[in-house]
Amino acid sequence: MMFKKPLGGLLALCLLLAACAPLSAQPTSGADPASTVEAAEQATPQGTSTNSSGVTVLTVWLPPRFDPNTGTLAANMLQDRLDEFSSQNQQIRLEVRVKAQEGQGRLLDALLAAKAAAPLAQPDVVLLPHNQLGEAVSNQALLPLMSLTGSLNTEDWYSFAAQMGKVDGQIYALPFAADALIMVYRSAAIEQIPKTWDDLLGSQYALGFSAADPRANFAWHQILSLPDVDPTDSQEIRSEDLLSMVDFFVNGSERGLFPFWLTQYETSEQSWGAFNEGRVPALATWSSLAFDSRNVDIHATPLPTADGRDFAVLRGWVWAISTAQTGHLDPATKLIEFLTQPEFMAQWTAAAGLLPPRQSSLAAWSPDARQVLASQIVHTAVALPQLRATDPLGSALSQATVGLLKQELTPEEAMALLEEELSEP
């Protein structure tokens, strides 16, 4: 399966439109949460929902990956969509601000700081990583989408999309895009695609992954893909499930499937570099990196599972409403509905190299290798668990993975580390 950049006539038309469209909403880079709140307090008149000319000003926060001002095709398409909304709703003006997704001053921290110190400084609309939704909801920083309750339950949304947008059964967000953990490989080095763990363990090649990933996404894939695990309920993980994962890593390390030097990689970009350099013939990585590759020798397939079933874990991004101004609720709802229409999501996700959460959107992609792989993934994919559920165990999984591959931990020690976190309430 070869990945080629063009997606046919649909994206050629999008490219032409993006090149001709003006840029109006100018993003500003994010600062730390405290300075964000201070600046917003000074700029936002207390208790008002419109400016002096009667125009409602909606503030939209985005992670850097979705900055509409970077000049890429996908960025221009998002900017065009925001401009189109403003053109159709001239009583509404959008102010786009870009906030860091991770690290100091990350978007979620700024959101919670605004909620605590200056509610009127909260954004009206925010694009959050889906696994941060639960933490934002638990801190009462987001509003439930009461008027959109039916929209996410329609058959056009994949089942993983409902996972991404709900917390405790309540809809708090509309999904925008997703990214699946898959396997890429070079066919010159791999003749038969492995479907099971046994296939992998019996192979004569190494499989790269970001072994020091603090979220341990590869380990989560192995656990959630086990046949006796409910992948939608990370609270029901059992000791025997963790033992299966530990045994897999131990066996893989002993047979050369997982070289110890993989433990130097914390991010998918780092491990992708090792794959590009030819250090490993196969790699567990995000589908967006594979879709973005121009190397026609790179092929992709779902990651092997214990029993050979197709399965993938997904990270994603969701539109949520955080406004503290009641007059902004209706226009904010209108905006996120506008940004998640199937036609736009089809064009934008294809340009961005991300997976659409709607069936009609994926059906509109050009019929190439990317659509074939995406179609194979989306029906059996599950969203990664919320951070509030995975933070402690995810950290322990990361430590156990590194310790096992470096042979600094015995299987018994790794299990003790994991079971300690598993037993925490």
C-alpha positions as a Markdown table, in Angstrom:
| # | Residue | x | y | z |
|---|---|---|---|---|
| 1 | Met | 0.0 | 0.0 | 0.0 |
| 2 | Met | 1.7 | 3.2 | -1.1 |
| 3 | Phe | 1.0 | 6.6 | 0.3 |
| 4 | Lys | 0.9 | 9.4 | -2.3 |
| 5 | Lys | 0.3 | 13.0 | -1.4 |
| 6 | Pro | -2.5 | 14.1 | -3.9 |
| 7 | Leu | -6.1 | 13.2 | -3.2 |
| 8 | Gly | -7.4 | 13.9 | -6.7 |
| 9 | Gly | -9.8 | 16.6 | -8.0 |
| 10 | Leu | -11.4 | 17.3 | -4.6 |
| 11 | Leu | -8.3 | 18.6 | -3.0 |
| 12 | Ala | -7.1 | 20.3 | -6.2 |
| 13 | Leu | -10.2 | 22.4 | -6.1 |
| 14 | Cys | -9.7 | 23.0 | -2.3 |
| 15 | Leu | -6.1 | 24.1 | -3.0 |
| 16 | Leu | -7.3 | 26.7 | -5.6 |
| 17 | Leu | -9.9 | 28.0 | -3.3 |
| 18 | Ala | -7.5 | 28.2 | -0.3 |
| 19 | Ala | -5.0 | 30.1 | -2.4 |
| 20 | Cys | -7.5 | 32.7 | -3.4 |
| 21 | Ala | -9.3 | 33.2 | -0.1 |
| 22 | Pro | -8.4 | 36.1 | 2.2 |
| 23 | Leu | -7.1 | 35.6 | 5.8 |
| 24 | Ser | -9.0 | 37.5 | 8.4 |
| 25 | Ala | -8.9 | 35.9 | 11.9 |
| 26 | Gln | -5.4 | 36.5 | 13.1 |
| 27 | Pro | -4.2 | 34.0 | 15.8 |
| 28 | Thr | -2.0 | 35.1 | 18.6 |
| 29 | Ser | 0.5 | 32.9 | 20.4 |
| 30 | Gly | -0.4 | 31.7 | 23.9 |
| 31 | Ala | 1.3 | 32.6 | 27.1 |
| 32 | Asp | 1.2 | 31.0 | 30.5 |
| 33 | Pro | -2.2 | 30.6 | 32.2 |
| 34 | Ala | -1.7 | 33.5 | 34.6 |
| 35 | Ser | -0.8 | 36.0 | 32.0 |
| 36 | Thr | -3.6 | 34.8 | 29.8 |
| 37 | Val | -6.1 | 35.4 | 32.5 |
| 38 | Glu | -4.6 | 38.8 | 33.3 |
| 39 | Ala | -4.7 | 40.0 | 29.7 |
| 40 | Ala | -8.2 | 38.7 | 29.2 |
| 41 | Glu | -9.5 | 40.4 | 32.4 |
| 42 | Gln | -8.2 | 43.8 | 31.1 |
| 43 | Ala | -9.6 | 43.2 | 27.6 |
| 44 | Thr | -13.0 | 41.8 | 28.4 |
| 45 | Pro | -15.7 | 44.2 | 29.7 |
| 46 | Gln | -17.3 | 42.4 | 32.7 |
| 47 | Gly | -20.9 | 41.3 | 32.2 |
| 48 | Thr | -21.2 | 42.1 | 28.5 |
| 49 | Ser | -21.6 | 39.8 | 25.5 |
| 50 | Thr | -21.2 | 42.2 | 22.6 |
| 51 | Asn | -18.9 | 45.1 | 21.8 |
| 52 | Ser | -19.9 | 48.7 | 21.4 |
| 53 | Ser | -21.1 | 48.2 | 17.8 |
| 54 | Gly | -23.4 | 45.4 | 18.8 |
| 55 | Val | -21.2 | 42.7 | 17.3 |
| 56 | Thr | -20.7 | 39.5 | 19.4 |
| 57 | Val | -17.1 | 38.6 | 19.7 |
| 58 | Leu | -16.4 | 34.9 | 20.0 |
| 59 | Thr | -13.0 | 33.8 | 21.2 |
| 60 | Val | -11.7 | 30.5 | 19.8 |
| 61 | Trp | -8.7 | 28.7 | 21.3 |
| 62 | Leu | -6.7 | 26.2 | 19.2 |
| 63 | Pro | -3.6 | 24.0 | 19.7 |
| 64 | Pro | -0.6 | 25.0 | 17.5 |
| 65 | Arg | -1.2 | 22.0 | 15.2 |
| 66 | Phe | -4.5 | 23.7 | 14.0 |
| 67 | Asp | -3.1 | 27.2 | 13.7 |
| 68 | Pro | -5.0 | 28.6 | 10.6 |
| 69 | Asn | -2.3 | 31.1 | 9.9 |
| 70 | Thr | 0.6 | 28.7 | 9.0 |
| 71 | Gly | 0.1 | 28.8 | 5.3 |
| 72 | Thr | -0.4 | 25.0 | 4.7 |
| 73 | Leu | -3.3 | 23.8 | 2.7 |
| 74 | Ala | -5.2 | 22.5 | 5.7 |
| 75 | Ala | -4.5 | 25.8 | 7.6 |
| 76 | Asn | -5.8 | 27.9 | 4.7 |
| 77 | Met | -8.9 | 25.7 | 4.5 |
| 78 | Leu | -9.7 | 26.1 | 8.2 |
| 79 | Gln | -9.1 | 29.9 | 7.9 |
| 80 | Asp | -11.5 | 30.0 | 4.9 |
| 81 | Arg | -14.1 | 28.1 | 6.9 |
| 82 | Leu | -13.8 | 30.6 | 9.7 |
| 83 | Asp | -14.1 | 33.5 | 7.2 |
| 84 | Glu | -17.1 | 31.9 | 5.7 |
| 85 | Phe | -18.8 | 31.7 | 9.1 |
| 86 | Ser | -18.1 | 35.3 | 9.7 |
| 87 | Ser | -19.4 | 36.3 | 6.3 |
| 88 | Gln | -22.7 | 34.4 | 6.9 |
| 89 | Asn | -23.0 | 35.8 | 10.4 |
| 90 | Gln | -21.9 | 39.4 | 10.2 |
| 91 | Gln | -23.1 | 40.1 | 13.7 |
| 92 | Ile | -20.4 | 37.7 | 15.0 |
| 93 | Arg | -16.7 | 38.3 | 15.0 |
| 94 | Leu | -14.1 | 35.6 | 15.7 |
| 95 | Glu | -10.9 | 36.1 | 17.6 |
| 96 | Val | -8.6 | 33.1 | 17.2 |
| 97 | Arg | -5.8 | 32.4 | 19.7 |
| 98 | Val | -3.3 | 29.6 | 19.6 |
| 99 | Lys | -2.3 | 27.9 | 22.8 |
| 100 | Ala | 0.3 | 25.2 | 23.5 |
| 101 | Gln | -1.2 | 21.7 | 23.7 |
| 102 | Glu | 1.3 | 20.3 | 26.1 |
| 103 | Gly | 3.9 | 21.6 | 28.6 |
| 104 | Gln | 4.0 | 24.9 | 30.5 |
| 105 | Gly | 1.0 | 27.1 | 29.7 |
| 106 | Arg | -0.8 | 24.4 | 27.8 |
| 107 | Leu | -4.3 | 25.1 | 26.6 |
| 108 | Leu | -6.0 | 23.1 | 29.3 |
| 109 | Asp | -4.1 | 24.8 | 32.1 |
| 110 | Ala | -4.9 | 28.2 | 30.7 |
| 111 | Leu | -8.6 | 27.2 | 30.4 |
| 112 | Leu | -8.7 | 26.0 | 34.1 |
| 113 | Ala | -6.8 | 29.1 | 35.2 |
| 114 | Ala | -9.4 | 31.3 | 33.5 |
| 115 | Lys | -12.2 | 29.3 | 35.0 |
| 116 | Ala | -10.8 | 29.8 | 38.5 |
| 117 | Ala | -9.6 | 33.4 | 38.3 |
| 118 | Ala | -11.6 | 35.2 | 35.6 |
| 119 | Pro | -14.6 | 33.3 | 34.1 |
| 120 | Leu | -15.2 | 36.0 | 31.5 |
| 121 | Ala | -11.7 | 35.4 | 30.2 |
| 122 | Gln | -12.6 | 31.8 | 29.2 |
| 123 | Pro | -12.7 | 31.1 | 25.5 |
| 124 | Asp | -16.1 | 30.7 | 24.0 |
| 125 | Val | -15.0 | 27.7 | 21.8 |
| 126 | Val | -12.0 | 25.5 | 22.4 |
| 127 | Leu | -10.4 | 22.7 | 20.3 |
| 128 | Leu | -9.2 | 20.2 | 22.9 |
| 129 | Pro | -7.3 | 16.9 | 22.7 |
| 130 | His | -10.1 | 14.4 | 23.3 |
| 131 | Asn | -8.4 | 12.8 | 26.3 |
| 132 | Gln | -8.3 | 16.1 | 28.1 |
| 133 | Leu | -12.0 | 16.5 | 27.9 |
| 134 | Gly | -12.7 | 14.6 | 31.1 |
| 135 | Glu | -10.4 | 16.8 | 33.2 |
| 136 | Ala | -11.9 | 19.9 | 31.8 |
| 137 | Val | -15.4 | 18.6 | 32.5 |
| 138 | Ser | -14.5 | 17.6 | 36.1 |
| 139 | Asn | -13.3 | 21.1 | 36.7 |
| 140 | Gln | -16.6 | 22.5 | 35.3 |
| 141 | Ala | -14.7 | 24.4 | 32.6 |
| 142 | Leu | -17.0 | 23.2 | 29.7 |
| 143 | Leu | -20.7 | 23.3 | 29.1 |
| 144 | Pro | -22.7 | 20.2 | 28.0 |
| 145 | Leu | -24.1 | 20.4 | 24.5 |
| 146 | Met | -27.7 | 20.1 | 25.4 |
| 147 | Ser | -29.0 | 21.3 | 22.1 |
| 148 | Leu | -26.8 | 18.9 | 20.2 |
| 149 | Thr | -27.6 | 15.8 | 22.1 |
| 150 | Gly | -29.1 | 14.1 | 19.1 |
| 151 | Ser | -26.4 | 15.1 | 16.6 |
| 152 | Leu | -23.6 | 12.9 | 17.9 |
| 153 | Asn | -25.9 | 9.9 | 18.1 |
| 154 | Thr | -26.6 | 9.8 | 14.4 |
| 155 | Glu | -25.3 | 6.9 | 12.3 |
| 156 | Asp | -23.0 | 9.1 | 10.3 |
| 157 | Trp | -20.6 | 9.4 | 13.3 |
| 158 | Tyr | -18.2 | 6.4 | 13.9 |
| 159 | Ser | -18.5 | 4.8 | 17.3 |
| 160 | Phe | -15.1 | 6.1 | 18.4 |
| 161 | Ala | -16.4 | 9.6 | 17.8 |
| 162 | Ala | -19.1 | 9.2 | 20.4 |
| 163 | Gln | -16.3 | 8.1 | 22.8 |
| 164 | Met | -14.3 | 11.2 | 22.0 |
| 165 | Gly | -17.2 | 13.6 | 22.6 |
| 166 | Lys | -18.8 | 12.2 | 25.7 |
| 167 | Val | -18.0 | 12.2 | 29.4 |
| 168 | Asp | -20.0 | 9.9 | 31.7 |
| 169 | Gly | -22.6 | 9.5 | 29.0 |
| 170 | Gln | -23.1 | 13.3 | 28.5 |
| 171 | Ile | -22.1 | 15.0 | 25.2 |
| 172 | Tyr | -19.6 | 17.8 | 25.9 |
| 173 | Ala | -17.9 | 18.1 | 22.5 |
| 174 | Leu | -18.2 | 17.4 | 18.8 |
| 175 | Pro | -15.3 | 15.4 | 17.3 |
| 176 | Phe | -13.2 | 17.1 | 14.6 |
| 177 | Ala | -10.4 | 14.8 | 13.6 |
| 178 | Ala | -8.5 | 11.6 | 14.8 |
| 179 | Asp | -5.1 | 10.0 | 14.4 |
| 180 | Ala | -4.7 | 6.2 | 14.6 |
| 181 | Leu | -1.7 | 4.2 | 15.9 |
| 182 | Ile | -0.7 | 1.9 | 13.0 |
| 183 | Met | 2.3 | 0.0 | 11.6 |
| 184 | Val | 4.4 | 1.3 | 8.7 |
| 185 | Tyr | 6.9 | -0.9 | 7.0 |
| 186 | Arg | 9.1 | -1.3 | 3.9 |
| 187 | Ser | 8.0 | -4.1 | 1.7 |
| 188 | Ala | 11.6 | -4.8 | 0.6 |
| 189 | Ala | 12.3 | -5.8 | 4.2 |
| 190 | Ile | 9.0 | -7.5 | 5.1 |
| 191 | Glu | 7.4 | -10.0 | 2.8 |
| 192 | Gln | 4.5 | -11.2 | 4.9 |
| 193 | Ile | 2.4 | -8.7 | 7.0 |
| 194 | Pro | 2.2 | -9.8 | 10.6 |
| 195 | Lys | -1.4 | -10.1 | 12.0 |
| 196 | Thr | -0.7 | -11.5 | 15.4 |
| 197 | Trp | 1.8 | -11.1 | 18.3 |
| 198 | Asp | 3.0 | -14.6 | 17.4 |
| 199 | Asp | 3.7 | -13.5 | 13.9 |
| 200 | Leu | 5.7 | -10.6 | 15.2 |
| 201 | Leu | 7.6 | -12.7 | 17.7 |
| 202 | Gly | 8.5 | -15.2 | 15.0 |
| 203 | Ser | 9.8 | -12.6 | 12.5 |
| 204 | Gln | 13.4 | -11.8 | 12.1 |
| 205 | Tyr | 13.1 | -8.0 | 12.2 |
| 206 | Ala | 12.7 | -5.2 | 14.8 |
| 207 | Leu | 9.6 | -3.2 | 15.3 |
| 208 | Gly | 10.3 | 0.4 | 16.4 |
| 209 | Phe | 8.0 | 2.5 | 18.7 |
| 210 | Ser | 8.4 | 5.3 | 21.1 |
| 211 | Ala | 9.3 | 3.2 | 24.1 |
| 212 | Ala | 9.8 | 6.1 | 26.5 |
| 213 | Asp | 6.5 | 7.7 | 25.5 |
| 214 | Pro | 5.2 | 9.1 | 28.9 |
| 215 | Arg | 1.6 | 8.2 | 27.8 |
| 216 | Ala | 2.6 | 4.6 | 26.8 |
| 217 | Asn | 0.3 | 4.7 | 23.8 |
| 218 | Phe | 1.8 | 1.5 | 22.3 |
| 219 | Ala | 1.4 | -0.4 | 25.5 |
| 220 | Trp | -2.2 | 0.8 | 25.7 |
| 221 | His | -2.8 | -0.5 | 22.3 |
| 222 | Gln | -1.5 | -4.0 | 23.3 |
| 223 | Ile | -3.7 | -4.0 | 26.4 |
| 224 | Leu | -6.9 | -2.6 | 24.9 |
| 225 | Ser | -6.7 | -5.0 | 21.9 |
| 226 | Leu | -6.7 | -8.1 | 24.1 |
| 227 | Pro | -9.7 | -10.3 | 23.3 |
| 228 | Asp | -11.1 | -10.3 | 26.9 |
| 229 | Val | -10.7 | -6.5 | 27.5 |
| 230 | Asp | -13.5 | -4.0 | 27.0 |
| 231 | Pro | -11.5 | -1.3 | 25.2 |
| 232 | Thr | -14.1 | 1.4 | 26.0 |
| 233 | Asp | -13.6 | 0.9 | 29.8 |
| 234 | Ser | -10.1 | 1.4 | 31.0 |
| 235 | Gln | -11.3 | 1.1 | 34.6 |
| 236 | Glu | -11.8 | -2.6 | 34.1 |
| 237 | Ile | -8.2 | -3.5 | 33.3 |
| 238 | Arg | -7.1 | -6.6 | 35.3 |
| 239 | Ser | -3.7 | -7.9 | 36.5 |
| 240 | Glu | -3.8 | -10.7 | 33.9 |
| 241 | Asp | -4.2 | -8.1 | 31.1 |
| 242 | Leu | -1.1 | -6.3 | 32.3 |
| 243 | Leu | 0.7 | -9.6 | 32.6 |
| 244 | Ser | -0.1 | -10.4 | 28.9 |
| 245 | Met | 1.5 | -7.1 | 27.9 |
| 246 | Val | 4.5 | -7.6 | 30.1 |
| 247 | Asp | 5.1 | -11.1 | 28.7 |
| 248 | Phe | 4.8 | -9.7 | 25.1 |
| 249 | Phe | 7.5 | -7.1 | 25.8 |
| 250 | Val | 9.8 | -9.6 | 27.6 |
| 251 | Asn | 9.5 | -12.1 | 24.7 |
| 252 | Gly | 9.9 | -9.3 | 22.1 |
| 253 | Ser | 13.0 | -8.0 | 23.9 |
| 254 | Glu | 14.6 | -11.4 | 24.1 |
| 255 | Arg | 14.0 | -12.1 | 20.4 |
| 256 | Gly | 15.2 | -8.8 | 19.1 |
| 257 | Leu | 11.8 | -7.5 | 18.2 |
| 258 | Phe | 12.2 | -4.5 | 20.6 |
| 259 | Pro | 15.9 | -3.3 | 20.7 |
| 260 | Phe | 16.9 | -1.6 | 24.0 |
| 261 | Trp | 17.8 | 1.6 | 22.1 |
| 262 | Leu | 14.1 | 2.2 | 21.4 |
| 263 | Thr | 14.0 | 3.6 | 25.0 |
| 264 | Gln | 15.6 | 6.8 | 23.9 |
| 265 | Tyr | 12.5 | 7.8 | 22.0 |
| 266 | Glu | 9.7 | 9.7 | 23.7 |
| 267 | Thr | 7.8 | 11.0 | 20.7 |
| 268 | Ser | 6.6 | 9.6 | 17.5 |
| 269 | Glu | 8.6 | 12.1 | 15.6 |
| 270 | Gln | 11.8 | 10.8 | 17.1 |
| 271 | Ser | 11.0 | 7.2 | 16.3 |
| 272 | Trp | 9.9 | 8.2 | 12.8 |
| 273 | Gly | 13.4 | 9.5 | 12.3 |
| 274 | Ala | 14.9 | 6.1 | 13.2 |
| 275 | Phe | 12.6 | 4.5 | 10.7 |
| 276 | Asn | 13.6 | 6.9 | 8.0 |
| 277 | Glu | 17.2 | 6.2 | 8.7 |
| 278 | Gly | 16.6 | 2.5 | 8.2 |
| 279 | Arg | 17.4 | 1.5 | 11.8 |
| 280 | Val | 14.1 | -0.5 | 11.9 |
| 281 | Pro | 12.2 | -1.9 | 8.9 |
| 282 | Ala | 8.8 | -1.5 | 10.7 |
| 283 | Leu | 7.4 | 1.1 | 13.1 |
| 284 | Ala | 4.4 | 1.7 | 15.3 |
| 285 | Thr | 3.4 | 5.3 | 14.7 |
| 286 | Trp | 0.5 | 7.7 | 14.1 |
| 287 | Ser | -1.4 | 7.5 | 10.8 |
| 288 | Ser | -0.9 | 11.2 | 10.2 |
| 289 | Leu | 2.9 | 10.7 | 9.8 |
| 290 | Ala | 2.3 | 7.9 | 7.3 |
| 291 | Phe | -0.2 | 9.9 | 5.4 |
| 292 | Asp | 2.2 | 12.9 | 5.2 |
| 293 | Ser | 5.1 | 10.8 | 3.9 |
| 294 | Arg | 6.0 | 11.1 | 0.2 |
| 295 | Asn | 8.1 | 7.9 | 0.3 |
| 296 | Val | 6.3 | 5.5 | -2.1 |
| 297 | Asp | 8.2 | 2.6 | -0.6 |
| 298 | Ile | 6.4 | 3.0 | 2.7 |
| 299 | His | 3.3 | 0.9 | 3.3 |
| 300 | Ala | 1.0 | 0.8 | 6.2 |
| 301 | Thr | -1.3 | -1.7 | 8.0 |
| 302 | Pro | -3.1 | -2.0 | 11.3 |
| 303 | Leu | -0.9 | -3.0 | 14.2 |
| 304 | Pro | -0.8 | -6.8 | 15.0 |
| 305 | Thr | -3.0 | -7.9 | 17.9 |
| 306 | Ala | -2.9 | -10.9 | 20.2 |
| 307 | Asp | -5.6 | -12.7 | 18.3 |
| 308 | Gly | -5.2 | -11.1 | 14.8 |
| 309 | Arg | -8.3 | -8.9 | 14.9 |
| 310 | Asp | -8.1 | -5.5 | 13.2 |
| 311 | Phe | -7.9 | -2.9 | 16.0 |
| 312 | Ala | -6.5 | 0.6 | 16.5 |
| 313 | Val | -6.4 | 3.2 | 19.3 |
| 314 | Leu | -7.0 | 6.8 | 18.4 |
| 315 | Arg | -6.1 | 10.2 | 19.7 |
| 316 | Gly | -8.4 | 13.0 | 18.6 |
| 317 | Trp | -9.4 | 16.6 | 18.9 |
| 318 | Val | -12.9 | 17.9 | 19.8 |
| 319 | Trp | -14.8 | 21.2 | 19.7 |
| 320 | Ala | -16.2 | 22.2 | 23.1 |
| 321 | Ile | -17.9 | 25.3 | 24.5 |
| 322 | Ser | -16.5 | 27.0 | 27.6 |
| 323 | Thr | -18.2 | 30.4 | 27.5 |
| 324 | Ala | -19.2 | 32.1 | 30.7 |
| 325 | Gln | -21.4 | 34.6 | 28.8 |
| 326 | Thr | -24.9 | 33.3 | 28.2 |
| 327 | Gly | -25.3 | 35.5 | 25.2 |
| 328 | His | -22.5 | 33.6 | 23.5 |
| 329 | Leu | -23.9 | 30.1 | 23.9 |
| 330 | Asp | -26.1 | 30.0 | 20.8 |
| 331 | Pro | -23.5 | 31.5 | 18.4 |
| 332 | Ala | -20.8 | 29.3 | 19.9 |
| 333 | Thr | -23.0 | 26.2 | 19.3 |
| 334 | Lys | -23.7 | 27.4 | 15.7 |
| 335 | Leu | -19.9 | 27.7 | 15.1 |
| 336 | Ile | -19.0 | 24.2 | 16.2 |
| 337 | Glu | -21.9 | 22.8 | 14.2 |
| 338 | Phe | -20.6 | 24.7 | 11.1 |
| 339 | Leu | -17.0 | 23.4 | 11.7 |
| 340 | Thr | -18.2 | 19.8 | 11.8 |
| 341 | Gln | -20.3 | 19.6 | 8.7 |
| 342 | Pro | -19.5 | 16.5 | 6.7 |
| 343 | Glu | -18.4 | 18.2 | 3.5 |
| 344 | Phe | -15.9 | 20.5 | 5.1 |
| 345 | Met | -14.6 | 17.7 | 7.4 |
| 346 | Ala | -14.0 | 15.6 | 4.3 |
| 347 | Gln | -11.9 | 18.2 | 2.6 |
| 348 | Trp | -10.1 | 19.4 | 5.6 |
| 349 | Thr | -9.1 | 16.0 | 7.1 |
| 350 | Ala | -7.9 | 14.8 | 3.7 |
| 351 | Ala | -5.7 | 17.9 | 3.5 |
| 352 | Ala | -4.5 | 17.6 | 7.1 |
| 353 | Gly | -3.8 | 13.9 | 6.9 |
| 354 | Leu | -6.1 | 13.1 | 9.7 |
| 355 | Leu | -9.1 | 10.7 | 10.0 |
| 356 | Pro | -12.6 | 12.1 | 9.8 |
| 357 | Pro | -15.0 | 11.0 | 12.6 |
| 358 | Arg | -17.9 | 10.9 | 10.1 |
| 359 | Gln | -18.6 | 8.1 | 7.6 |
| 360 | Ser | -19.9 | 10.5 | 4.9 |
| 361 | Ser | -16.7 | 12.5 | 5.2 |
| 362 | Leu | -14.4 | 9.5 | 4.7 |
| 363 | Ala | -16.6 | 8.3 | 1.8 |
| 364 | Ala | -15.8 | 11.7 | 0.0 |
| 365 | Trp | -12.1 | 11.1 | 0.1 |
| 366 | Ser | -10.4 | 10.1 | -3.2 |
| 367 | Pro | -10.3 | 6.3 | -3.5 |
| 368 | Asp | -6.6 | 5.8 | -2.9 |
| 369 | Ala | -4.4 | 3.9 | -0.5 |
| 370 | Arg | -5.0 | 6.3 | 2.3 |
| 371 | Gln | -8.8 | 5.8 | 2.1 |
| 372 | Val | -8.4 | 2.1 | 2.0 |
| 373 | Leu | -6.3 | 2.1 | 5.2 |
| 374 | Ala | -8.6 | 4.6 | 6.9 |
| 375 | Ser | -11.6 | 2.5 | 6.0 |
| 376 | Gln | -9.9 | -0.5 | 7.5 |
| 377 | Ile | -9.2 | 1.3 | 10.8 |
| 378 | Val | -12.2 | 3.4 | 11.6 |
| 379 | His | -14.8 | 0.6 | 12.1 |
| 380 | Thr | -12.8 | -1.2 | 14.8 |
| 381 | Ala | -11.0 | 1.8 | 16.4 |
| 382 | Val | -11.4 | 3.0 | 20.0 |
| 383 | Ala | -10.5 | 6.3 | 21.5 |
| 384 | Leu | -7.6 | 6.3 | 24.0 |
| 385 | Pro | -8.9 | 6.6 | 27.6 |
| 386 | Gln | -9.3 | 10.0 | 29.3 |
| 387 | Leu | -6.1 | 11.3 | 31.0 |
| 388 | Arg | -7.8 | 11.3 | 34.4 |
| 389 | Ala | -8.1 | 7.5 | 34.1 |
| 390 | Thr | -4.7 | 6.8 | 32.4 |
| 391 | Asp | -2.2 | 9.3 | 33.9 |
| 392 | Pro | -1.0 | 7.1 | 36.9 |
| 393 | Leu | -1.2 | 3.8 | 35.0 |
| 394 | Gly | 0.2 | 5.3 | 31.8 |
| 395 | Ser | 3.2 | 6.6 | 33.7 |
| 396 | Ala | 3.7 | 3.2 | 35.2 |
| 397 | Leu | 3.3 | 1.5 | 31.8 |
| 398 | Ser | 6.0 | 3.8 | 30.4 |
| 399 | Gln | 8.4 | 3.0 | 33.3 |
| 400 | Ala | 7.7 | -0.7 | 33.0 |
| 401 | Thr | 8.3 | -0.7 | 29.2 |
| 402 | Val | 11.6 | 1.1 | 29.6 |
| 403 | Gly | 12.7 | -1.1 | 32.5 |
| 404 | Leu | 11.9 | -4.3 | 30.6 |
| 405 | Leu | 13.6 | -3.3 | 27.4 |
| 406 | Lys | 16.7 | -2.2 | 29.2 |
| 407 | Gln | 16.5 | -5.3 | 31.4 |
| 408 | Glu | 16.6 | -3.1 | 34.4 |
| 409 | Leu | 13.3 | -4.6 | 35.7 |
| 410 | Thr | 12.4 | -8.2 | 36.0 |
| 411 | Pro | 8.9 | -9.2 | 34.9 |
| 412 | Glu | 8.0 | -9.6 | 38.5 |
| 413 | Glu | 9.2 | -6.1 | 39.4 |
| 414 | Ala | 7.4 | -4.6 | 36.4 |
| 415 | Met | 4.2 | -6.3 | 37.5 |
| 416 | Ala | 4.6 | -5.0 | 41.0 |
| 417 | Leu | 4.9 | -1.5 | 39.7 |
| 418 | Leu | 1.8 | -1.8 | 37.5 |
| 419 | Glu | -0.3 | -3.5 | 40.1 |
| 420 | Glu | 0.4 | -0.8 | 42.6 |
| 421 | Glu | -1.1 | 1.8 | 40.3 |
| 422 | Leu | -3.9 | -0.6 | 39.3 |
| 423 | Ser | -5.0 | -1.0 | 42.9 |
| 424 | Glu | -5.2 | 2.8 | 43.4 |
| 425 | Pro | -8.9 | 4.0 | 43.6 |
